[in-house]
Amino acid sequence: MKVGIPKEIKNNENRVGMTPAGVAELTRRGHEVCVQHTAGEGSGFKDEEYVKAGAKILPEIADVYRECDMIVKVKEPIEPEYKLVRKGQLIFTYFHFACEKELTDAMLASGAICLAYETVQLPNGALPLLQPMSEVAGRMATLNGAYYLQKTKGGKGKLISGVPGVSPARVLVLGGGVVGEAAALMAAGLGAEVTITDISLPRLRQLDIETPANVHTLYSSEHNIRQQLPTVDIVVGSVLVPGDKTPHLITRDMLKLMEPGTVLVDVAIDQGGCFETSHPTTHSDPVYTLDGIVHYCVANIPGAVPNTSTLALTNATLKYAVALADKGWEKACKDDAALAKGLNIIEGKVVFKAVADVFGLPYHEWKS
């Protein structure tokens, strides 16, 4: 199979779909890999490294889409790429369709097969291709929250760790999944007083056992969240409903419960955001202030640390990319139920129910 690795063109997205090591594995198995010129430079990988791994370097993004049967990316195609996606072409990337009607319509019109990293799901409910970026995003959420807590950045002027004789900041983490746990552990490691919420009692028990003494668990309810808001300094929103829009856990009226300079970090913004007042921002313009509350809603947080992120992502995606290249998407998905859950759109039909429900589109069950 001909596999293409285009350069990401989303704002300040420096990750790349595959490392040279991943390319070497595909070429070793007899596949042809085409990498766009300078696609890996933002992550620290030069064209020469890809050539050494057996890749062919193509000058333009259109060349990669035109020549290749499978496109391996990091972020969803954006408007300039829509016309490049071909009927029958397999696009393997993060899509987050549920909050992007224009993207959904474009991919339906293209006739492509869209296999989304974020909905590949193991029998135990784990999301193996979302997990590495969730771990990065959770850690970064805390670091960015601490940064914007500075007075010069619009925050309260608190040091997250405090100092001897001065209390540390209070961090509220909404959602006890991979992102939430990573954010809580980072905040706890920095010395903050942390509360993490979830609706799963078994998960709360697990977090209570596994996290440090300065992390406290709390059942997630509107009442409990409202009680926390007057005293918190940073809120990390990390709720995820796989493939569906995220519920709003903090509404516009709840902003008045918080002190001015409180920082909201919405890691769920890719899926619509878990704060009602969230809208996507970029690394070049990451925050805005509303009702005195600082909002950080960057849709590709791991893109700020592309070397780490690309290495972690390829570690997770490579075995699935190899299976897709070796077998073709149909047989690979028939052989692996977890991979099959990644199918969202197939040649003009929505095959992921949550996406169909969000937009009121016909749902077509794909049978392996």
N, C-alpha and C positions, 0 to 999 in steps of 0.2 A: 504493500500500500504506500501511496505517497502522502506523507504527513507534513503539514505546514505549520510553522511557528512564526506568526506575524509580529511586528512590533506593536506594542500597546499604544493607543493614541488617546486614551482617556486622560483628563487633566492630571498632570503630575503622577502618572502611573508608570513607575520604573521597573516593575516586575516583568518577567517574561515567562511564557508558558512552559518552558522546559530548559533545564541546565544542559551543558555539553555532555555530562555523564548520562543523562536520560537519552539524549540523541544517540550516543554511542551504543546504548542497549538496543535501540530500534534498528540502527544500521547493521549491527551485529547479527540481527535476525533477518536481514535481507530487505528491510524496508528502506525507501528513499525519503530523506528528510530535507525539506527546504526551509531555510531560516532567512528571514528578511535582514538585509544589511543593517547592522547596529542594533538589532532587536534586543540583544543581551547586555549592551553596554551599561544601561542604567542599573543593572544588577551586578555589574562587575565581571561580565563574561564577554570576551572579545570575539569578533568574527573568526579569528584564527583558531580559537579553541573549538568552535563548532566545526570548522573545516577539518581539524585534526580528528574530531569525533566522527567524521564521515559525512557531514552535512554539505549541501549545496547552498550557496549564498545567493539570494535573489535581491535585485535592487529596490523593488517597490512592493508595497503591500498588495496591490492588485495582482502582481505576478504570483504571489504566494496563494491567494485565493483561487486564481485561475488554474494553477497547475496541480493543486493538491486535493485529495479525496477526503482527508480529515484535517480539520484545523484545531490545533490545541492552543488555547489562550488562557488568560487569567481573568479578564473582565469581559462582560457582555459586549457584543458589537455595538458601536454607537453609530449615529446617523450616517457619517461618511462611508461606513462599512456595509450598510444595508444592501446596497446595490451590488456588492461584490460577492455576497453569499449566493451559492448556486443550488438549484434543485438537486436533491439527492446527496448533497454534501453533508458530512457529519461535522457538527460544531461541538466541541467538548470544552466547556468553560463554566464559569459562574454566570448564571443568567438572572436569577431573582425576578422572574417574570411577573409575579403577583403585584408588584408596584410599578410596572412599566408597560402600560397599554400600547404605547407606540412601538416599543421593541417587540412585544408579543405580536402585534399586527404585521410588523415587518418580517418577522421570522415565519409566520404563517404564510405570508405572500411569497416568501422565497422558495418554499418547497423543500427546505433543508430538514435534516434530523438534528434536533437540539437536545443534547444530553448534558444536564446541569450537574455540576459538581455538588451543589448544595443539597440535592435531594437523593443522591446515592446513599442508601441506608441499609445498615446491617440488621440481621434479625433481632438483635438486642436493642435496636433503636438508635445506635450510634451512627454518626454522620462522618465517615472516615475522611472525606475530601474537604469537609468544612472545618474539621477539628484543628488542623495545623494553623490555618489562618485565624481561627477563633482564639487559639492560644496566643498568637501574636497580638491580635486586636484587643484582647482582654488586658494584657500587660500594658500595651500602648495607651489604652483608655485611661488607666490610672495615671500613667506618666503625663499624659496630656491634661488630665484633670488637675493634677498638681501644678503643672506649668501655668495654666490659666487661672489658678487660684491666686496668683500674684496680683497685687494691687495695680501694677503697671499694665496688666493684661485684662483688667476689668473685674478681677476677683476680689475676695475679701481681704487679701493681704496676709493669708495664713500659710505657714510652712507645714506641709502635710505631716511631717514627723514630729512637729513641736521641738522643743529643746528642754533640757532639765529645768523643771520649775514651771514650764508652760505646756498646756495640754496640746496633744496632737489634733489634727483635723479629723472630722467624722465623715466617713464614706458610706453611702448606702448603695448597695448593688442589687438591682432588680433582675432576678433570674439566676438560678443556681446551676446552669449548664456549664459548658466548657469555657465560654467567654466570662461568665460571672465568676467562676472559680478562679480563673487566671487573674481577673481584675482584683478579686478579694485577696488572693495570696500576695500579689504585688503591693497592694495597699498595706496589708499587714506587715510585709517585710520592710516597708518604709516607715513603719511605726504608727500608722493611723489606727483609729478605732473604727472597726468595720462591722456593718450589719449586712447580711445577705439574705434575700427573700426568695421563696419558691412556693409553689402550690403542692409540691410532692413531699409528703412527710418522710418517706424513705430517703429521698435525696437530702432533705434537711438533716436527718439523723446521720447520714454519711458525711456531710460537710461538717457537722458538729464534732465528729470523731477525728476527721482528717485535717482540719484547719487549726491554726494557732489559737492561743487563748484570747487574742485581741480580735477574733472574728466571731460574731454572734449571729445565730440563725433566727429568722422570724418568718412565720407563715405569711404568705403574700395575700393581702386583701386591701381594698381601698381604705378601709378604716385604719389598718396598721400603717400603710404608707403615709396617709395624711398625718398620723401622729409623729412620724419620723421627720417629716420635712422641715419643721421649724428649727431644728437643731443640726441639720446636716450641712456639710460644706461642699461635698461632691456627690452627685448621683450618677451612677453608671447604669444605663439601660441596656440589658443584654438578653431580653426575652426573644425566643425564637419559636415559631410554629412552622415546621419544615414545609417550604413551598408556598406558604400562605402569608397574608398580610399580618403584621404584628399588631396586637391590641394596644391601645393607648392607656398606659398605666398612670401617667401624669397628664391631667387635663389642664386647659388654659387657666381655669379658675384656681387650680392648685398652686400656680406660680406665686400667688400672693401669700401663701403660707411660708415661703422661704425667705431668708434674709437676702437683701441685694448683694450681688457678687457670688452667690452660689453658682456652681458650675454643673451643667447637665451635659453628659457625654452619651450620645445616642449611638451605640454600636449597631443597633438594629435598623439603622436608617436605610440599608439596602433592601429591607423588606417593608418599608413604609414608616418605620420609626415607632418607638414605644412612648414618645412624648407627643401630645397633640400639637404642640407648637414647633415641632421639628420640621426642618426642610433641608435637603441635601446641601452640603457645603464642599469645598475642595481644599486641598493642601495649600493652595495659594491664597485662599480666603476662607480660613477654617471656622471662624466663630462669628456669631452675631449676638446682640443683647436685646432681650425682650422683657419688658416689665422688670428690669434690673437684674435678670437672670441670664448668665452667659450660657449660650448653647454651642456645643462642639458637635457637628453632625457630618463629619467627613465620611463619604461613602466607601472609601478604600483605604482605611487606616493602615493596613499592613504595607501599603505602597510606599510609606515613608521609610521603611527599612527593607528595601527590595532584595538585598543579598540574602539576608536571613529568610525572608519570606519565600523567595524563589526556591531556595534549597529545601525548605520545609515542604513546600507545595509539591515539588517534583518527587520527593520521598513518598508522598501519599498517592499521587496520581499515576505514577509511572506504570505500576502493575496493571492498572485498568487501561491505560493507553496502549500498552503492549497487547493486551487481550483484544482490544478493538481492532488494532492493526493486524494482528495474526488471524483473527477469525471473521472480521467484519462485524458491524454493530449488531445485526440480528442474532447471529449465533452467540456472540459474546454475551448479549443480554439474556438469551435463553439459558445459557450455561450458568449465569450468575444473577440470582434474584436481586441482590443488592444493587448491582449495576443497572438492572432493568428499571429500578425505581428512579434512576436519573433521567429517564426518558420523559420529556415534557411536551415536545412537539415533534410530530412525524409527518413530513410531506403535506403540510397544510391542515393537520388535525391536532387538536389539543388532547394529549393522552395522560395528562396529570390533572386529577380532579380539582384540586385546590385552585389551580390557575383558571380552569374552566368556570368554576363557581364564582370567583372574584369578578370576572368580566362578563358573566352570563353567556358564555360560549358553549357550543355543543361539546360534550365530553365523549371521547372515543376510547374505550378500553383497549389497551394493547395486550394481546394474549401471546405469551411466550410458548 
